[in-house]
Amino acid sequence: MKPMDRAQLVIASNRGPVSFGRDDDGRLVPRRGAGGLVSSLGPLVAGSGATWIAAPMSDADREAAASGRIDVEGFRFHCVDVDPAVYRMAYDVVSNSTLWFLHHHLFDLPRRPRIDRTWRQAWEGYRAYNQAFSRTLADDSPDGAVVLVQDYHLSLVPAQLAELRPDVRVVHFLHTPFCDPTWLRVLPAGAVDELIGGLAGATAVGFHSRRWEDAFLGCCREVLGRQPSTFVSPLAPDPDDLASVAASDACAEEAARLDEAVGDRAVIVRVDRIEPSKNVLRGFQAFDELLRARADLRGRVCFVACVYPSREGLADYVAYHLEVETLARHLNDRWAEPGWTPVILHTTDNFPRSVAALRRYDVLLVNPVRDGLNLVAKEGPVLNTRHGVVALSREAGAWDELRRAAIGLNPFDVTDTAEALAAALDMDAGERSRRSRLLAELASARSPTHWLSDQLVAAGVAA
Ligand code: G6P
């Protein structure tokens, strides 16, 4: 098998590698888009001649979409033309309020989801949004193309595209967990068939963890009576990208500010989007329980939470954000002493500050209730300079790879989480150093290149 020509590679994702703004003369100018996928995949496709298809996020993007394909950073970028109302139904109602909650098992089932006529309209919007991607992909994909479809926003694309272009190979990669078959039953039967049939239309479906792969296969057996081809390929941090941020002036300034705030105290760090699946509240409750149980730690440890807003168009997220701020304030009201602020809460997105915190932690708390992977759990050990340990939820995909060196915790159990924090803080220097070395080794065993290669191999081409 000879390696595939990268110009035949097509990527499809909701959020693209580029978003558009206007310069002083009102001209449309491309800017690098936000998000983990872009920072992982962007450098791999830059200069390759590959094509990347994404949804418009703003009016400027929509205008750019109207002008067709654009060459940026050595790849071709194409914004799909989607009506803003259809986009809101597909993104807010189905992708983020239904599929995200479903795959993370987050529904408060006595109340949500409410599957009514409005929801059914939104599902039609989701289908139309996926169809818009499929049509653009069908038009843009060269002969023999390999199309890499990313995430739950585009679950219907593989089957739709297979109808339009049976010659292209489609790999779908899910960055979230996948719901267990019982949870799938909250959706109407028609939507279940479309969802599972849509994904199963791919040449192969990829996941960060075997657990999510098993759950998907369980759903396929129930719904389709067959098992499509699947693979597991955890994403990894890009060490060069992290090293360049760590070496930046911005990161040095943030590190100095952090040092001033925490002094020589022990530091617990978390870096997360403010999002219910990340379990920020139970993290604070565990810290509270720790300070209650351990008078000796009062005044001697700070919890630095670098959390940043996410999906603020959704009421659940706004409410959660408010609860996070309120709880952090309560903890400080309860425990602060002159010269010691127990919880240092940052709620703006500042990557150099997050990197500075990841270099400084003694304990990194990663306690999601459920998470496809959690890249922070791997970025931390790659960056950390203090033999820090990781207290990690067993419900994160990253647990599979880091379990030999991290301290495991049950994210639903506040006492267990407090005990994991205590064990990490109490650990003797020899054990800390052994664990942190192993963590760094495990976290950097793979790179984003491995992840891309695995998708190509799953498509049946040589990487
Ligand atoms: C997180 C998830 C991804 C998802 C992304 C998009 O990073 O891990 O699975 O694609 O969020 O969310 P957004 O809020 O940027 O639309």
Boltz pocket constraint, residues with backbone or C-beta under 6 A from the ligand:
constraints:
  - pocket:
      binder: B
      contacts: [[A, 15], [A, 35], [A, 36], [A, 151], [A, 175], [A, 176], [A, 310], [A, 311], [A, 372]]
      max_distance: 6.0
